[in-house]
Amino acid sequence: MYFFSEISNSLPMQAVNKVAFKKFIPGIIWLGVVLGLVMIPGKQLPESEFLFEIDFDKFVHVGIFGLLAVLFCWPFYKTDTPRKNRIIYFIVIALLTSAVGYCTELMQKYWAEGRSYDLMDWLADSTGALGAFIFSRIIFLKK
């Protein structure tokens, strides 16, 4: 019992209460857009030989998931949440964004018509989440 109470006391949960829910709405809306985009049937996606050759879709994945993570980090900008706690939140947000990226690949594999699972897409999603973490740490933690 002592172990769990020590862990729960060390987690920075009370700081979340200081951030208004409405500040998370842009991130929630963007998550809905992302989920809608990944479920578009494959035959409705634009085709281009040039874009296929340069793996343009990987850049799109980096941008989409990077923006998703930044939008969830944004509410902690200019709050009185301690810096150490904000870094922890940014790490958790980046990890959850990467997990969402993996789940979207599974959604495409099993439920999206004409779409497939691509591990490199998930790597691009995770790269976007990592980039968002770095961006948030630099920009949102400025003194």
Disulfide bonds with the S-S distance in Angstrom:
none
